[in-house]
Every structure is written in structure tokens, then in C-alpha cells.
Amino acid sequence: MPGMSGPPPPQAKEASYIAIPPAKPFQPSLRYPSNHKTIYDRNLNRTKTTEISLASFAYLFNTLITYHHAKSGSVSEIESRLNRAGYPIGIKLLDLLLYRQPPRSATRPTRILDLLQFIHGTLWRALFSRSADALEQSTSKKNEYMIIDNEPVANSYISIPKEMSQLNCAAFVAGLIEGMCDAAGFSTDGVSAHWAGEGDEMWPGKTIFLLRFKESVIEREEAIKAGGGG
């Protein structure tokens, strides 16, 4: 009723807070050199003409083969693993090599022959300081092409036991080629490495890299030709 005072309202309890300590600054686990620059700070053209020790490559590549051999149960599985190891490198190499080309010639391949000549010449020279030995097209299947290397570096320092004589460690390079083809927009049904055979006494390690382009790539190529693209 008016004029009558009731009991005072209960006092709200003061909320208690716990102070949150400031976050610690991120400490990367990588060790930086004294100038605080890493490999990512280097100019991409700085190592354009630098050659890597062949002994270092042979040691690392042998280690890679030993690793995949231990995890594989057959020759085909070893080659498949080596192929997959080379694939992502090929994807990255396309942009790197195009970046290092002179401005007037740094054009992305848009035709099958342009891509194959880029691999046969530019890629091989960047990796092995020389061009591949031959580039051929199958006479029976229009989607098959062959890049031939008489003496692949990937097989030069590999000792293969007799029971695994079919193993071709250049499958690593085949995966690299496949990655570059996919990155350029020329999908394949696979790129494989094959021994040329025992008939060539001069080049016993001669290897054929067989590229099988998808039918959609061949159809696109024919459509460009039909449209007057050459």
C-alpha cells in the first residue's frame, strides 16, 4: 500500500573475473640464419644456373628408393610410389621454369606439341643440363607420345638385383612429367617409364617415357586445328 515500505531488494552479488594472461608470441621451430632470411626470401633466378652435386643427388635418390622399396611388395608398386613422389615436383616446376624464361618466350603451352617440346628441351635442360634425346608420336594411337632418354641420370647410380630387373627408377621422372602435363591443363591417363630393350648395345639404360593423353585433350587439339589454330 502507499506509504508503506517493504524490505529492501536483495543486493546483486558482484561477479568475479579471472585475468587472462596475454598470449605468448609465436615462436617458430625453424632456425633462422643471422640475417633473418630464409630460402623463401631468395630471388627465384638466383639459383637458375647453379648445379647440384651429382653425388648428393645420387645419395638422396638412393635413399628415396630404399624407403619406397621397404614399403612395397612388388616392382610395380615401387614404380607407382616413385611416380607419385615426382608428381608434385612437376606441378611446381612448370610455373618456376616459365618464370625463368625470357619475357618474350615465357608463354604457357597451349598445344600438345608446344608442351612436349617444352618438356623435351626446357625441362630436361633445367634438370639434366641437356635436352632429351628424342621426341616421337605413336603411329597407331594418336594420344600416345614418347620422350626418349638414352642415359637417364635417375638410373645411372642404381644397382638393381636380377629378380627386380624390370624395375625402372626413372618412374620418378615419369611422375614429374605427368605433374607438369596436369599443371599445364593437358590431363593424361598416366606417364610411365619403360626400358627400350636389350637390342641397343650402345645405350643399355635407354628409357622411353610414354605419355597417354586423355581423349578430351585430343578432342580439344582437333577442335583448335579445325578452327584454324594451326
GROMACS elastic network, one bead per residue, 0.5 to 0.9 nm:
[ bonds ]
;  ai    aj funct       b0    kb
    1     4     6  0.57534   500
    1     5     6  0.83939   500
    2     5     6  0.81962   500
    5     8     6  0.84171   500
    6     9     6  0.87172   500
    7    10     6  0.87180   500
    8    11     6  0.86005   500
    9    12     6  0.89861   500
   11    14     6  0.89176   500
   12    15     6  0.88818   500
   20    23     6  0.87049   500
   21    24     6  0.87124   500
   22    25     6  0.89913   500
   23    26     6  0.86602   500
   24    27     6  0.84717   500
   27    30     6  0.87690   500
   28    31     6  0.77993   500
   32    35     6  0.77945   500
   32    36     6  0.54587   500
   32    37     6  0.66855   500
   32    38     6  0.66350   500
   33    36     6  0.52860   500
   33    37     6  0.63924   500
   33    38     6  0.72593   500
   34    37     6  0.78531   500
   35    38     6  0.87542   500
   37    40     6  0.77610   500
   37    41     6  0.59936   500
   37    42     6  0.82103   500
   38    41     6  0.55517   500
   38    42     6  0.73852   500
   39    42     6  0.55206   500
   39    43     6  0.88762   500
   40    43     6  0.81449   500
   40    44     6  0.87863   500
   41    44     6  0.89016   500
   42    45     6  0.84021   500
   42    46     6  0.69678   500
   42    47     6  0.89403   500
   43    46     6  0.52960   500
   43    47     6  0.81175   500
   44    47     6  0.68145   500
   44    48     6  0.73882   500
   44    96     6  0.77858   500
   44    99     6  0.82952   500
   44   100     6  0.77324   500
   45    49     6  0.82555   500
   45    99     6  0.85474   500
   45   100     6  0.63964   500
   46    49     6  0.78025   500
   46    50     6  0.81221   500
   47    51     6  0.81978   500
   48    51     6  0.85800   500
   48   100     6  0.75486   500
   48   126     6  0.82460   500
   49   126     6  0.85161   500
   51    54     6  0.85452   500
   51   129     6  0.86870   500
   52    55     6  0.85971   500
   52    56     6  0.73007   500
   52    57     6  0.72734   500
   53    56     6  0.51995   500
   53    57     6  0.64574   500
   53    58     6  0.87297   500
   54    57     6  0.50732   500
   54    58     6  0.60929   500
   54    59     6  0.85777   500
   54   153     6  0.89900   500
   55    58     6  0.50812   500
   55    59     6  0.61552   500
   55    60     6  0.86650   500
   56    59     6  0.51833   500
   56    60     6  0.62177   500
   56    61     6  0.84816   500
   57    60     6  0.52305   500
   57    61     6  0.58998   500
   57    62     6  0.83711   500
   58    61     6  0.51731   500
   58    62     6  0.59520   500
   58    63     6  0.85004   500
   58   153     6  0.87389   500
   58   154     6  0.79729   500
   58   156     6  0.84963   500
   58   157     6  0.64856   500
   58   158     6  0.83653   500
   59    62     6  0.52324   500
   59    63     6  0.62576   500
   59    64     6  0.87548   500
   60    63     6  0.50604   500
   60    64     6  0.62793   500
   60    65     6  0.87751   500
   61    65     6  0.62536   500
   61    66     6  0.85965   500
   61   154     6  0.77745   500
   62    65     6  0.50842   500
   62    66     6  0.60920   500
   62    67     6  0.85609   500
   62   157     6  0.82477   500
   62   158     6  0.72236   500
   63    66     6  0.50834   500
   63    67     6  0.61622   500
   63    68     6  0.87737   500
   64    67     6  0.51714   500
   64    68     6  0.63984   500
   64    69     6  0.85386   500
   64    82     6  0.81935   500
   64    85     6  0.89989   500
   65    68     6  0.52795   500
   65    69     6  0.58872   500
   65    70     6  0.85581   500
   65    78     6  0.78951   500
   65    82     6  0.74655   500
   65   169     6  0.78204   500
   66    69     6  0.50289   500
   66    70     6  0.62080   500
   66    71     6  0.88509   500
   67    70     6  0.54145   500
   67    71     6  0.67524   500
   68    71     6  0.51459   500
   68    72     6  0.61256   500
   68    77     6  0.86433   500
   68    78     6  0.60304   500
   68    79     6  0.89012   500
   68    81     6  0.65494   500
   68    82     6  0.74070   500
   69    72     6  0.51941   500
   69    73     6  0.77525   500
   69    74     6  0.84439   500
   69    75     6  0.85032   500
   69    77     6  0.85696   500
   69    78     6  0.58909   500
   69    81     6  0.89717   500
   70    73     6  0.81238   500
   71    77     6  0.89211   500
   71    78     6  0.82082   500
   72    75     6  0.77843   500
   72    76     6  0.87345   500
   72    77     6  0.57078   500
   72    78     6  0.57460   500
   72    81     6  0.83256   500
   73    76     6  0.85344   500
   73    77     6  0.66242   500
   73    78     6  0.77855   500
   74    77     6  0.52806   500
   74    78     6  0.64889   500
   74    79     6  0.88696   500
   74   164     6  0.86975   500
   75    78     6  0.51988   500
   75    79     6  0.63548   500
   75    80     6  0.86272   500
   75   164     6  0.66199   500
   75   165     6  0.89704   500
   75   166     6  0.72314   500
   75   167     6  0.57278   500
   75   168     6  0.87272   500
   76    79     6  0.51444   500
   76    80     6  0.60758   500
   76    81     6  0.86437   500
   76   166     6  0.89268   500
   76   167     6  0.76406   500
   77    81     6  0.61380   500
   77    82     6  0.85849   500
   78    81     6  0.51639   500
   78    82     6  0.62160   500
   78    83     6  0.85374   500
   78   167     6  0.79930   500
   78   169     6  0.84325   500
   78   171     6  0.88761   500
   79    82     6  0.50660   500
   79    83     6  0.60190   500
   79    84     6  0.86412   500
   79   167     6  0.71122   500
   79   168     6  0.70698   500
   79   169     6  0.66645   500
   79   170     6  0.83286   500
   79   171     6  0.54979   500
   79   172     6  0.74662   500
   79   192     6  0.87488   500
   79   193     6  0.87435   500
   80    83     6  0.50095   500
   80    84     6  0.62923   500
   80    85     6  0.86705   500
   80   171     6  0.74211   500
   80   172     6  0.85992   500
   80   175     6  0.86204   500
   81    84     6  0.51397   500
   81    85     6  0.62251   500
   81    86     6  0.88314   500
   81   171     6  0.86130   500
   81   172     6  0.82168   500
   82    86     6  0.64064   500
   82    87     6  0.87595   500
   82   169     6  0.72737   500
   82   170     6  0.82090   500
   82   171     6  0.58047   500
   82   173     6  0.83507   500
   82   174     6  0.87253   500
   82   175     6  0.72542   500
   83    86     6  0.53465   500
   83    87     6  0.62627   500
   83   170     6  0.84878   500
   83   171     6  0.51572   500
   83   173     6  0.71721   500
   83   174     6  0.61613   500
   83   176     6  0.72433   500
   83   178     6  0.85502   500
   83   191     6  0.85135   500
   83   192     6  0.81145   500
   84    87     6  0.51420   500
   84    88     6  0.75401   500
   84   171     6  0.89256   500
   84   172     6  0.74745   500
   84   175     6  0.59080   500
   84   176     6  0.83464   500
   85    88     6  0.69171   500
   85    89     6  0.77655   500
   85   172     6  0.65244   500
   85   175     6  0.70417   500
   85   176     6  0.80749   500
   86    89     6  0.54379   500
   86    90     6  0.65446   500
   86   171     6  0.81684   500
   86   173     6  0.61977   500
   86   174     6  0.73836   500
   86   177     6  0.80965   500
   86   178     6  0.85344   500
   86   179     6  0.75854   500
   87    90     6  0.53528   500
   87    91     6  0.66668   500
   87   172     6  0.78929   500
   87   173     6  0.83890   500
   87   174     6  0.80550   500
   87   177     6  0.72603   500
   87   178     6  0.62335   500
   87   180     6  0.77028   500
   88    91     6  0.51064   500
   88    92     6  0.65640   500
   88    93     6  0.87166   500
   88   175     6  0.81891   500
   88   176     6  0.70553   500
   88   179     6  0.60042   500
   88   180     6  0.84895   500
   89    92     6  0.53180   500
   89    93     6  0.60813   500
   89    94     6  0.89286   500
   89   175     6  0.85220   500
   89   176     6  0.59384   500
   89   179     6  0.70809   500
   89   180     6  0.81672   500
   90    93     6  0.50179   500
   90    94     6  0.65086   500
   90   173     6  0.87097   500
   90   175     6  0.73833   500
   90   177     6  0.59668   500
   90   178     6  0.70443   500
   90   181     6  0.80932   500
   90   182     6  0.88347   500
   90   183     6  0.79104   500
   91    94     6  0.59216   500
   91    95     6  0.77629   500
   91   176     6  0.75221   500
   91   177     6  0.86488   500
   91   178     6  0.83707   500
   91   181     6  0.79542   500
   91   182     6  0.72758   500
   91   183     6  0.52501   500
   91   184     6  0.83089   500
   92    95     6  0.59667   500
   92    96     6  0.65174   500
   92    97     6  0.88777   500
   92   179     6  0.82990   500
   92   180     6  0.77060   500
   92   183     6  0.81303   500
   93    97     6  0.58868   500
   93    98     6  0.83678   500
   93   123     6  0.82123   500
   93   176     6  0.86660   500
   93   179     6  0.88594   500
   93   180     6  0.70577   500
   94    97     6  0.54328   500
   94    98     6  0.61952   500
   94    99     6  0.85885   500
   94   108     6  0.87856   500
   94   123     6  0.84105   500
   94   179     6  0.87814   500
   94   180     6  0.58010   500
   94   181     6  0.87338   500
   94   183     6  0.70846   500
   94   184     6  0.74220   500
   95    98     6  0.51086   500
   95    99     6  0.60224   500
   95   100     6  0.86504   500
   95   108     6  0.88079   500
   95   183     6  0.87011   500
   96    99     6  0.51084   500
   96   100     6  0.63653   500
   96   101     6  0.88951   500
   97   100     6  0.50766   500
   97   101     6  0.63719   500
   97   106     6  0.86202   500
   97   122     6  0.76748   500
   97   123     6  0.75307   500
   97   126     6  0.80479   500
   98   101     6  0.52159   500
   98   102     6  0.84939   500
   98   105     6  0.85227   500
   98   106     6  0.53028   500
   98   107     6  0.70874   500
   98   108     6  0.71350   500
   99   102     6  0.81065   500
   99   103     6  0.83621   500
   99   106     6  0.68609   500
  100   103     6  0.85278   500
  100   106     6  0.78073   500
  101   104     6  0.80699   500
  101   105     6  0.62635   500
  101   106     6  0.50363   500
  101   107     6  0.85856   500
  102   105     6  0.55034   500
  102   106     6  0.59000   500
  103   106     6  0.52485   500
  103   107     6  0.82817   500
  104   107     6  0.76345   500
  105   108     6  0.89747   500
  107   110     6  0.86233   500
  108   114     6  0.88619   500
  108   115     6  0.83742   500
  108   184     6  0.74106   500
  109   112     6  0.76235   500
  109   113     6  0.84927   500
  109   114     6  0.54244   500
  109   115     6  0.51152   500
  109   116     6  0.88601   500
  109   118     6  0.77599   500
  109   184     6  0.68972   500
  110   113     6  0.87277   500
  110   114     6  0.68331   500
  110   115     6  0.72110   500
  110   184     6  0.79153   500
  110   185     6  0.83381   500
  110   186     6  0.87429   500
  111   114     6  0.52404   500
  111   115     6  0.63130   500
  111   116     6  0.87462   500
  111   186     6  0.87008   500
  111   221     6  0.68520   500
  111   224     6  0.88620   500
  112   115     6  0.51793   500
  112   116     6  0.61831   500
  112   117     6  0.86321   500
  112   186     6  0.75513   500
  112   217     6  0.84133   500
  112   218     6  0.85565   500
  112   221     6  0.74019   500
  113   116     6  0.50731   500
  113   117     6  0.60802   500
  113   118     6  0.84416   500
  114   117     6  0.52564   500
  114   118     6  0.61292   500
  114   119     6  0.87332   500
  115   119     6  0.62794   500
  115   120     6  0.85504   500
  115   181     6  0.76143   500
  115   184     6  0.79410   500
  115   186     6  0.85694   500
  116   119     6  0.50867   500
  116   120     6  0.59161   500
  116   121     6  0.83906   500
  116   135     6  0.78127   500
  116   145     6  0.85766   500
  116   147     6  0.82287   500
  116   181     6  0.88575   500
  117   121     6  0.57967   500
  117   122     6  0.77159   500
  117   135     6  0.79750   500
  118   121     6  0.53270   500
  118   122     6  0.51224   500
  118   123     6  0.63935   500
  118   124     6  0.86073   500
  119   122     6  0.58215   500
  119   124     6  0.63803   500
  119   131     6  0.87733   500
  119   132     6  0.84975   500
  119   147     6  0.87432   500
  119   177     6  0.74318   500
  119   180     6  0.83575   500
  120   123     6  0.64480   500
  120   124     6  0.58674   500
  120   125     6  0.83328   500
  120   131     6  0.59325   500
  120   132     6  0.52440   500
  120   133     6  0.81114   500
  120   134     6  0.77876   500
  120   135     6  0.70233   500
  120   147     6  0.68652   500
  120   148     6  0.87986   500
  121   124     6  0.54320   500
  121   125     6  0.59948   500
  121   126     6  0.85349   500
  121   130     6  0.75361   500
  121   132     6  0.65608   500
  122   125     6  0.52927   500
  122   126     6  0.61557   500
  122   127     6  0.87187   500
  122   130     6  0.87481   500
  122   131     6  0.73426   500
  123   126     6  0.51492   500
  123   127     6  0.62453   500
  123   128     6  0.83682   500
  123   131     6  0.79944   500
  123   177     6  0.89470   500
  124   127     6  0.51783   500
  124   128     6  0.55055   500
  124   129     6  0.67510   500
  124   130     6  0.59688   500
  124   131     6  0.51024   500
  124   132     6  0.60593   500
  125   128     6  0.52889   500
  125   131     6  0.53133   500
  125   132     6  0.81412   500
  126   129     6  0.58521   500
  126   130     6  0.77940   500
  126   131     6  0.89257   500
  127   130     6  0.80668   500
  128   131     6  0.77067   500
  128   132     6  0.88908   500
  128   152     6  0.86972   500
  128   153     6  0.74046   500
  130   133     6  0.88323   500
  131   134     6  0.86254   500
  131   149     6  0.87815   500
  132   135     6  0.77331   500
  132   147     6  0.70172   500
  132   148     6  0.63044   500
  132   149     6  0.53566   500
  132   150     6  0.80730   500
  133   147     6  0.76787   500
  133   148     6  0.56017   500
  133   149     6  0.52033   500
  133   150     6  0.64421   500
  134   146     6  0.80034   500
  134   147     6  0.58504   500
  134   149     6  0.70127   500
  134   150     6  0.87884   500
  135   145     6  0.75049   500
  135   146     6  0.57875   500
  135   148     6  0.63139   500
  136   144     6  0.89428   500
  136   145     6  0.57775   500
  136   146     6  0.50735   500
  136   147     6  0.65190   500
  136   148     6  0.80780   500
  137   140     6  0.89381   500
  137   141     6  0.83238   500
  137   142     6  0.73858   500
  137   143     6  0.83079   500
  137   144     6  0.62328   500
  137   146     6  0.60860   500
  137   147     6  0.89036   500
  138   141     6  0.55249   500
  138   142     6  0.63270   500
  138   143     6  0.77802   500
  138   144     6  0.55066   500
  138   145     6  0.57760   500
  138   146     6  0.74701   500
  139   142     6  0.70047   500
  139   144     6  0.86956   500
  140   144     6  0.85516   500
  141   144     6  0.57008   500
  141   145     6  0.86923   500
  142   145     6  0.79677   500
  142   213     6  0.89808   500
  142   218     6  0.79367   500
  143   211     6  0.79585   500
  143   212     6  0.56149   500
  143   213     6  0.52031   500
  143   214     6  0.71042   500
  143   215     6  0.71982   500
  143   217     6  0.85111   500
  143   218     6  0.65346   500
  144   210     6  0.69045   500
  144   211     6  0.55841   500
  144   213     6  0.65431   500
  145   209     6  0.82563   500
  145   210     6  0.59828   500
  145   211     6  0.52126   500
  145   212     6  0.67441   500
  145   213     6  0.83622   500
  146   208     6  0.62601   500
  146   209     6  0.54854   500
  146   211     6  0.61471   500
  146   212     6  0.89866   500
  147   207     6  0.85142   500
  147   208     6  0.59146   500
  147   209     6  0.50922   500
  147   210     6  0.67640   500
  147   211     6  0.80419   500
  148   196     6  0.88307   500
  148   206     6  0.73796   500
  148   207     6  0.59427   500
  148   209     6  0.61982   500
  148   210     6  0.87500   500
  149   152     6  0.57737   500
  149   205     6  0.86428   500
  149   206     6  0.59033   500
  149   207     6  0.54476   500
  149   208     6  0.65552   500
  149   209     6  0.80534   500
  150   196     6  0.89314   500
  150   202     6  0.89912   500
  150   203     6  0.57777   500
  150   204     6  0.80655   500
  150   205     6  0.64683   500
  150   207     6  0.61725   500
  150   208     6  0.84633   500
  151   154     6  0.86500   500
  151   155     6  0.75954   500
  151   156     6  0.72759   500
  151   203     6  0.67635   500
  151   204     6  0.80926   500
  151   205     6  0.55610   500
  151   206     6  0.54869   500
  151   207     6  0.72616   500
  152   155     6  0.56005   500
  152   156     6  0.65183   500
  152   170     6  0.70645   500
  152   205     6  0.72156   500
  152   206     6  0.72510   500
  152   207     6  0.70289   500
  153   156     6  0.50145   500
  153   157     6  0.77184   500
  153   170     6  0.82449   500
  154   157     6  0.73741   500
  154   158     6  0.77754   500
  154   168     6  0.89046   500
  154   169     6  0.63288   500
  154   170     6  0.53570   500
  154   171     6  0.87590   500
  154   172     6  0.78718   500
  154   173     6  0.76307   500
  155   158     6  0.54717   500
  155   159     6  0.85255   500
  155   168     6  0.73290   500
  155   169     6  0.60358   500
  155   170     6  0.63126   500
  155   205     6  0.72812   500
  156   159     6  0.87447   500
  156   205     6  0.80673   500
  158   169     6  0.80423   500
  160   163     6  0.83284   500
  160   164     6  0.63792   500
  160   165     6  0.63196   500
  160   166     6  0.89550   500
  160   167     6  0.74932   500
  161   164     6  0.54728   500
  161   165     6  0.63540   500
  162   165     6  0.50249   500
  162   166     6  0.86917   500
  163   166     6  0.82413   500
  164   167     6  0.56446   500
  165   168     6  0.81505   500
  166   194     6  0.85880   500
  166   195     6  0.79153   500
  167   170     6  0.89345   500
  167   171     6  0.88279   500
  167   194     6  0.88044   500
  167   195     6  0.88583   500
  168   171     6  0.61409   500
  168   172     6  0.89570   500
  168   193     6  0.66172   500
  168   194     6  0.66780   500
  168   195     6  0.70134   500
  168   207     6  0.83062   500
  169   172     6  0.62708   500
  169   173     6  0.82338   500
  169   193     6  0.81380   500
  170   173     6  0.51631   500
  170   174     6  0.64370   500
  170   175     6  0.87847   500
  170   192     6  0.86695   500
  170   193     6  0.60704   500
  170   194     6  0.83944   500
  170   207     6  0.78455   500
  170   209     6  0.86207   500
  171   175     6  0.62244   500
  171   176     6  0.85924   500
  171   191     6  0.83919   500
  171   192     6  0.62090   500
  171   193     6  0.52182   500
  171   194     6  0.83510   500
  171   209     6  0.85171   500
  172   175     6  0.52364   500
  172   176     6  0.64467   500
  172   177     6  0.88847   500
  172   193     6  0.86058   500
  173   177     6  0.62674   500
  173   178     6  0.86303   500
  173   192     6  0.88926   500
  173   193     6  0.80602   500
  173   209     6  0.86059   500
  174   177     6  0.50870   500
  174   178     6  0.62266   500
  174   179     6  0.86802   500
  174   190     6  0.86620   500
  174   191     6  0.54415   500
  174   192     6  0.54617   500
  174   193     6  0.59314   500
  174   209     6  0.63670   500
  174   210     6  0.82163   500
  174   211     6  0.86404   500
  175   179     6  0.61682   500
  175   180     6  0.86746   500
  175   190     6  0.83523   500
  175   191     6  0.65744   500
  175   192     6  0.76002   500
  176   179     6  0.51678   500
  176   180     6  0.63753   500
  176   181     6  0.87786   500
  176   191     6  0.89353   500
  177   180     6  0.51689   500
  177   181     6  0.62565   500
  177   182     6  0.87469   500
  177   191     6  0.70579   500
  177   209     6  0.87959   500
  177   211     6  0.85940   500
  178   181     6  0.51170   500
  178   182     6  0.62692   500
  178   183     6  0.85947   500
  178   187     6  0.81559   500
  178   188     6  0.70580   500
  178   190     6  0.66229   500
  178   191     6  0.55924   500
  178   192     6  0.87464   500
  178   211     6  0.79122   500
  179   182     6  0.52332   500
  179   183     6  0.61108   500
  179   184     6  0.86316   500
  180   183     6  0.50435   500
  180   184     6  0.61665   500
  180   185     6  0.87350   500
  180   186     6  0.86265   500
  181   184     6  0.51895   500
  181   185     6  0.64195   500
  181   186     6  0.50786   500
  181   187     6  0.62028   500
  181   188     6  0.72253   500
  181   213     6  0.89958   500
  182   185     6  0.51189   500
  182   186     6  0.52807   500
  182   188     6  0.70890   500
  183   186     6  0.74428   500
  183   187     6  0.83213   500
  184   187     6  0.82740   500
  185   217     6  0.85621   500
  186   213     6  0.70483   500
  186   214     6  0.79001   500
  186   216     6  0.89992   500
  186   217     6  0.61175   500
  187   190     6  0.85465   500
  187   212     6  0.88146   500
  187   213     6  0.60758   500
  187   214     6  0.59144   500
  187   216     6  0.83412   500
  187   217     6  0.68401   500
  188   191     6  0.72423   500
  188   211     6  0.70782   500
  188   212     6  0.54755   500
  188   215     6  0.87612   500
  188   217     6  0.82869   500
  189   211     6  0.78956   500
  189   212     6  0.54321   500
  189   213     6  0.58643   500
  189   214     6  0.57736   500
  190   210     6  0.82432   500
  190   211     6  0.64590   500
  190   212     6  0.59400   500
  190   213     6  0.76534   500
  190   214     6  0.89939   500
  191   209     6  0.66779   500
  191   210     6  0.55287   500
  191   212     6  0.64839   500
  191   213     6  0.88471   500
  192   208     6  0.81730   500
  192   209     6  0.56226   500
  192   210     6  0.53483   500
  192   211     6  0.69278   500
  192   212     6  0.89066   500
  193   207     6  0.65059   500
  193   208     6  0.57172   500
  193   210     6  0.63851   500
  194   197     6  0.85657   500
  194   206     6  0.86297   500
  194   207     6  0.55580   500
  194   208     6  0.51876   500
  194   209     6  0.64404   500
  194   210     6  0.76266   500
  195   198     6  0.83875   500
  195   204     6  0.86251   500
  195   205     6  0.69883   500
  195   206     6  0.61633   500
  195   208     6  0.63114   500
  196   199     6  0.80467   500
  196   200     6  0.77178   500
  196   204     6  0.81721   500
  196   205     6  0.77389   500
  196   206     6  0.55158   500
  196   207     6  0.53971   500
  196   208     6  0.60996   500
  197   200     6  0.67789   500
  197   204     6  0.76784   500
  197   205     6  0.85997   500
  197   206     6  0.77952   500
  197   207     6  0.86189   500
  198   201     6  0.69302   500
  198   204     6  0.65814   500
  198   205     6  0.89766   500
  199   202     6  0.89950   500
  199   204     6  0.81740   500
  200   203     6  0.56036   500
  200   204     6  0.59546   500
  200   205     6  0.87961   500
  200   206     6  0.78483   500
  201   204     6  0.55980   500
  202   205     6  0.89876   500
  202   206     6  0.89854   500
  203   206     6  0.53289   500
  204   207     6  0.88814   500
  213   216     6  0.82290   500
  213   217     6  0.64147   500
  213   218     6  0.71475   500
  214   217     6  0.54446   500
  214   218     6  0.67827   500
  214   219     6  0.89272   500
  215   218     6  0.50781   500
  215   219     6  0.61258   500
  215   220     6  0.85803   500
  216   219     6  0.50478   500
  216   220     6  0.61607   500
  216   221     6  0.85968   500
  217   220     6  0.51235   500
  217   221     6  0.62078   500
  217   222     6  0.87343   500
  218   222     6  0.62255   500
  218   223     6  0.85880   500
  219   222     6  0.51339   500
  219   223     6  0.61268   500
  219   224     6  0.86802   500
  220   223     6  0.50366   500
  220   224     6  0.62711   500
  220   225     6  0.87239   500
  221   224     6  0.52403   500
  221   225     6  0.64177   500
  221   226     6  0.87378   500
  222   225     6  0.50352   500
  222   226     6  0.60854   500
  222   227     6  0.85446   500
  223   226     6  0.50053   500
  223   227     6  0.61378   500
  223   228     6  0.87952   500
  223   229     6  0.85177   500
  224   227     6  0.50830   500
  224   228     6  0.65291   500
  224   229     6  0.50332   500
  224   230     6  0.73788   500
  225   228     6  0.52660   500
  225   230     6  0.52611   500
  226   229     6  0.71304   500
  226   230     6  0.82373   500
  227   230     6  0.82679   500
